[in-house]
Amino acid sequence: MQEIFSQMYRNKIFMVTLSSWVIAQSVKVVIGVIQERRFDFRWFVGTGGMPSSHSAGASCLATVVGINYGFDSVYFALAAAFSIVVMFDAQGVRRATGRQARILNRIMEDIYWKGKIQEGRLRELVGHTPLEVIMGFLLGILIAVIAY
């Protein structure tokens, strides 16, 4: 087990990609503290918000793979295709899920106030706006270029 962690630590592509995710999540916390004037640990581990850590990690991975193996390699093609899917999902499917949660929460509030049901709220911030995805994308590329 120790050898596995040692190999992962020596894998520069993995470490730079992981770092981009941590940096993007940290930026979300800083933005949250500035906007809300309070700290919430859930901002560090949660989804949604500015910038998209999904996009940052995926674009960082593709960029580092391209730098390392060439932008004409099959490895880059795989990483870039993976990145496109991740960013599309972060902005599209997951954002639609958040909208549905918001509507369902309103329905639940209406039903709750009429005394018919008592349920917990659904998480509404699960996806990203296009701007959040683009900023995550750019952040990931920047981190890859600086770190690699």
C-alpha positions as CSV (number, residue, x, y, z in Angstrom):
1,M,0.0,0.0,0.0
2,Q,2.8,2.4,0.8
3,E,4.4,1.7,-2.6
4,I,1.1,2.7,-4.3
5,F,1.0,6.0,-2.5
6,S,4.7,6.6,-3.2
7,Q,4.1,6.0,-6.9
8,M,1.1,8.3,-7.0
9,Y,3.2,11.0,-5.2
10,R,5.9,10.7,-7.8
11,N,3.4,10.9,-10.7
12,K,3.8,14.6,-11.6
13,I,0.7,14.6,-13.9
14,F,-1.5,13.3,-11.1
15,M,-0.1,15.7,-8.5
16,V,-0.4,18.8,-10.7
17,T,-4.0,17.7,-11.6
18,L,-4.9,17.2,-8.0
19,S,-3.3,20.5,-7.1
20,S,-5.5,22.3,-9.7
21,W,-8.6,20.8,-8.0
22,V,-7.4,21.9,-4.6
23,I,-6.5,25.4,-5.8
24,A,-9.9,25.8,-7.5
25,Q,-11.8,24.6,-4.4
26,S,-9.7,27.0,-2.3
27,V,-10.6,29.9,-4.6
28,K,-14.3,29.0,-4.0
29,V,-13.8,29.2,-0.2
30,V,-12.1,32.6,-0.5
31,I,-14.9,33.9,-2.8
32,G,-17.5,32.5,-0.3
33,V,-15.8,34.2,2.7
34,I,-15.7,37.5,0.9
35,Q,-19.3,37.3,-0.3
36,E,-20.9,35.8,2.8
37,R,-18.4,37.3,5.4
38,R,-18.3,33.8,7.1
39,F,-16.5,30.5,6.6
40,D,-18.3,27.3,5.6
41,F,-16.2,24.1,5.2
42,R,-18.8,22.8,2.8
43,W,-17.5,25.3,0.3
44,F,-14.2,23.3,0.1
45,V,-15.8,19.9,-0.4
46,G,-19.0,20.9,-2.2
47,T,-20.0,21.2,-5.8
48,G,-20.9,24.2,-7.8
49,G,-19.6,27.7,-7.5
50,M,-16.8,29.8,-9.1
51,P,-14.6,28.5,-10.5
52,S,-15.5,25.0,-11.6
53,S,-13.0,22.7,-10.0
54,H,-14.2,19.9,-12.3
55,S,-13.2,22.1,-15.3
56,A,-9.9,23.1,-13.6
57,G,-8.9,19.5,-13.0
58,A,-10.0,18.2,-16.3
59,S,-8.4,21.0,-18.4
60,C,-5.2,20.8,-16.2
61,L,-5.0,17.1,-16.9
62,A,-5.4,17.5,-20.6
63,T,-2.9,20.3,-20.8
64,V,-0.2,18.5,-18.7
65,V,-0.8,15.3,-20.8
66,G,-0.4,17.4,-24.0
67,I,2.8,19.0,-22.7
68,N,4.2,15.7,-21.6
69,Y,3.2,13.4,-24.5
70,G,2.5,15.9,-27.2
71,F,-0.7,17.5,-28.3
72,D,-0.8,15.1,-31.3
73,S,-0.7,12.0,-29.0
74,V,-3.5,9.6,-28.3
75,Y,-3.1,10.3,-24.6
76,F,-3.9,14.0,-25.2
77,A,-6.9,13.1,-27.3
78,L,-8.2,10.8,-24.5
79,A,-7.6,13.5,-21.8
80,A,-9.1,16.3,-24.0
81,A,-12.2,14.1,-24.8
82,F,-12.6,13.4,-21.1
83,S,-12.3,17.1,-20.3
84,I,-15.0,18.0,-22.8
85,V,-17.4,15.5,-21.3
86,V,-16.6,16.7,-17.7
87,M,-17.1,20.4,-18.6
88,F,-20.3,19.6,-20.6
89,D,-21.6,17.7,-17.6
90,A,-20.6,20.3,-15.1
91,Q,-22.4,23.1,-17.0
92,G,-25.3,21.1,-18.6
93,V,-26.6,18.0,-16.8
94,R,-25.6,19.0,-13.3
95,R,-26.9,22.5,-13.7
96,A,-30.2,21.2,-14.9
97,T,-30.3,19.0,-11.8
98,G,-29.8,22.1,-9.6
99,R,-32.7,23.8,-11.4
100,Q,-34.9,20.8,-10.9
101,A,-34.0,20.7,-7.2
102,R,-34.9,24.4,-6.8
103,I,-38.3,23.8,-8.4
104,L,-38.9,20.7,-6.2
105,N,-37.9,22.6,-3.1
106,R,-40.6,25.2,-3.9
107,I,-43.2,22.5,-4.4
108,M,-42.1,20.9,-1.1
109,E,-42.4,24.3,0.7
110,D,-45.9,24.8,-0.7
111,I,-46.9,21.3,0.4
112,Y,-45.2,21.7,3.8
113,W,-47.0,25.0,4.6
114,K,-50.3,23.3,3.8
115,G,-49.3,20.7,6.5
116,K,-49.3,17.7,4.3
117,I,-45.7,16.7,4.2
118,Q,-42.4,17.3,6.0
119,E,-39.2,16.5,4.0
120,G,-35.7,17.8,3.8
121,R,-34.5,20.3,1.2
122,L,-32.7,19.1,-2.0
123,R,-29.2,20.5,-2.8
124,E,-29.7,23.2,-5.5
125,L,-26.1,24.2,-6.3
126,V,-24.8,21.1,-8.0
127,G,-23.9,22.5,-11.4
128,H,-22.0,25.5,-13.0
129,T,-22.8,28.4,-15.1
130,P,-20.9,28.7,-18.4
131,L,-18.7,31.4,-16.9
132,E,-17.8,29.2,-13.9
133,V,-16.8,26.4,-16.3
134,I,-14.7,28.8,-18.5
135,M,-12.9,30.2,-15.5
136,G,-12.2,26.7,-14.2
137,F,-11.0,25.7,-17.7
138,L,-8.6,28.7,-17.8
139,L,-7.4,28.2,-14.2
140,G,-6.6,24.6,-15.0
141,I,-4.5,25.5,-18.1
142,L,-2.7,28.2,-16.1
143,I,-1.8,25.8,-13.3
144,A,-0.6,23.2,-15.7
145,V,1.6,25.7,-17.6
146,I,3.0,27.1,-14.4
147,A,3.5,23.8,-12.6
148,Y,4.8,21.7,-15.5
